[in-house]
């Protein structure tokens, strides 16, 4: 927009670009389990905690946690959303159209579980974001263990699987990174995935496999899109960002903090308008004519 054809040295160029368009979905809900959502808190300090914050205002602070998270499902089946044991939800539970809250949602017991918002039935189903693997170089299976450390610049990546254990770390630098995984993702141990400024807007994991699990100690800051997978957080694992999956399971002392900044980030990429929302990612470009 700042180009001035009258400026000295001005020239016109033709650029050809290859882009990937990802259809559907958004992250305003926090947690979307298309088929089911299960929260199962344990005893002692094993409390499943779900709340929200805004990374644009700084790092998460437990004492200032917000209550704007939404837990959603598209299934009206009995117990499609089930909350048992020691569970704290700061936000709302939203059920699909036509569902019976007394059947689709189960909370046991109300003595141990806490929901600050409402349990309500939506007027329409939540959009489920699809994932199409881009034509990128196949990075194979990324398996790190022990004290392995892999550092990668920001960009687009494709792997068959990702498996991290021990003290192994996968570190991304720079602006936003999209990682496409053809198979499953399993992250455990004391390492994990590191992102710049601990901002969930800097990393999106697109998974087409059936399993995605996080049981490591370091928190993950990311948006996770896995429409065919069960995304499970176990132990004292912690995820900041958003999750959209077929099934979502949090148990033990797992904690989830929805980053409200992701909603504005998506709306910037996908202005509102007719048709299904879409995200456009630049894969490559070249100058085709001076």
N, C-alpha and C positions, 0 to 999 in steps of 0.2 A: 504493500500500500504506500510505502514511502518512495517508490521509484518515481523519478522525475525525467520524462523523455527529453526535457530541455537541458538537463544537466550535462556538464562536460564529461565526455567519456562514456556516455550512455550507450548501451548496446542491447539488442534483443536476441534471446536464445530460445531454442525449442528443447524441452526436456521430456523424455519418456520415462514413465514410472510404472513399477509393478507394485500393486497394493493387495492387501488381504482384507476382505470385508467380513467381520464377524457379526452375525445377525442375532438380535434378540437379547433380552435380559437387561437388568440394571442391578445396582448394589445398594439401593436404598433400604433393603430389608434387613441387612446384616447377616441373617442366616436363612437360607432357603433350602429346604429338603423337599425336592419334588415329590418323593414318595413317603418319606417319614423323617421325623426328628426325634431323637432320644437323648434325654439328659438324665444321668444316674449318678447322684452324689453319694459319697461314701461316709465313713465316720471320721471323727476327729477334725482335722483341718482339710479333709478331702471334700471341699465344697465346690460344686460347679457354679461358676460365676459368669454371668452374661450381662454386659452393659455397653455403653458407648462413650466416645470422646471425639474430639476434633483435632487432628494432628496439625492443622494450620495454627492452632493456638498453643502449640507446644506438646511436650511429651505427656503421656497418660499419667494422671495422678488419681489414685484410688479414692481419696477423700473428695475429689471433685468430679467423679464419674457421673456421666449423664444417663438419662433414662429414655433414650430415643431409639433403641434397638427394636427391630421387629423380627419375630420368629415366625416363619411361614412354611406352609406346605400346600401342595396342589391336590392332595389325596383326601377324599372324604371318608376313607376307611376308618373303622374303629381303631382308636389309639394311634392314629397317624402321627400325632404329637403326644409324647408321653414324658412326664416329668416326675421322677421318683427320687426319694432320699433327700440329701441336703443340697438344695439348688436355690440360687438367688438370681432372679431375672429382673433387670431394670429396664422395663419396656413392655411391649405388647405381644400377645400371641394372636396371630391372624390365620383364620381357617378359610378354606376355599368355598365358593358359592355352593349352596345346597347342602352343606354339611350340618350335622347336629352337634353343637358344642359338647353336649353330654356324652356323645359317642366318639367323636373325632379327637377330642382332647381329654387326656386323663392326667390328673394331678394327685399324687399320693406321697405322703399325706400333707394336708395343708398346714400341719404343725411344723413340718420340716422345710417345706418349699415356700418360696416367696416370689410373687409376681407383682411389681409395682403398678403396671398398666392394666389394660383390659384384655379380655378374651373375646374376640368378635369374629363375625363372618364377613369376608370381603365380598365386594360386588363383582369382582372378576378375578380370574386366576393370575398368578404371577408369571411373567415371561421367563422362560428357561433359556439361558444363553447357550447357543450351539457352539461347538468347537470343531473347526476344520484344520487339519494339519497343513501348514504352509509348505511350499516346495523349497525348503531350506536344506543345507548340508546336514546329513544325519550324524549326530554326535555320538551315536551308539548308547551303551549303558554307562551312565555316570555313577560309578560306585566308589565311594571314599570311606576309608576307615582309619583307625589309629589316629595319628596326628597329621593326616593328609590335609593340605590346604590348596584349593584351586581358586585363582583370582581371574575374573573375567570382566571386560568392559561392558558398559550398558549396550543393549541391542536386542536382537531376536535370536533365539536358540531353539534347537530341536533335539530331543534325546529320546531313546527308546524307553529308558527307565531312569529313575534317580533313587539311589540308595545311599544314605549317609548314616554312619554309626561311629561310636567312640568319640574322639575329640575332633573328628574331621569337619572342615568348614568349606562352604562354597560362598565366595565373596563376590558381590557385584559392585561396580563403581559407576559413578556418573548418573545420568538421567534414567528415565523409565526403561525397564527391561521386561520383555515378554518371553516366557519359557514354555515351549510346547512339549508335552510328554506323551508319547504314543502308548506307553504302558502304565505302570504303577509308580507311585511315589511313596517311599518309606523313609522317614527322618527320625532318628533317635540319637541318644547320647548327649554329649556336652558341647557339640559343635554347632551344626545347623547351617542355615542360610543367612548371610549378613547382607543388609541393604543400606544405601546411603541415608544418613539422618534418621534411621529407624522410621521411615515413612512408608506406609502401605501403598501409596500411590506410585512408588518406584519399582514395584514388582508385581507381575501377574503370572500365576501358574495356571496354564491351560492343560488339563489332563483328560485323555480319552480312555484311560484304563478303568479297571473296576475297583481299585483299592488305592486310597490315599490316607496315610497315617502319620500322625505327629505325636511323638512321645518323648521328645528331647527336653532338656532344661532351658536352653536359650529360647526366647520367644521368636516367633516368626512374624514378620511384618509384610503382609501380602494380601492380594485378592486371589482367592482360589476358585477356579471354575472347573468343575468336574461333573458334567451332566449325567454320566453313566456310572459314577463311582459312589462308594461309601467313604465319606470323609470322617475320620475318627481322630479325636483328641483324647489322649489317655494320660494317666498319672497327673503330674503338675505342669503339663505342657500349656503354652500360652500363645494365642493367635490374635494379632491385631490386624483388622482389615475387614474382609467380608468373605462369605462362603456360599457358593451355589452348587449343589450336588444332588444326586438322586436320593441318597440317605445321609443324614448327619448325625453323628454320635459323639457326645461328650460324657466322659465318666471319670470317676475318681475326683481329683482336684483340678480338673481342666478349667481354663479360663478363656473367655472370648470377649474381645473388646472391639465393637464395630467402630470403624473410622468414618465419621460423617463426611470427611473431606472427599471420600471416594465418590459420593453422589455428585458433587460439583465437578469433579474431574471427568466423570462419564458424560455429564451434560455438556461440558466444553467440547468433548470429542464428538458427541452425538446430539446436535441441537434438536429440540423438539420439532415435530412436523408430522406429516402424514406418513403412514407405513410403519413397519417394524423398526425399532431402533437398531443402529448398527455401529460398529467400531471399525475405523479404517486405519490399518497399520501399514506403513511404508516398508516394503521389503527390499527394493533396490531402485536405482535410477541411473540414467546416463544422458549425456548431451547428444542429441541426434542431429542438430543443425545449428550453425552459428547464427 
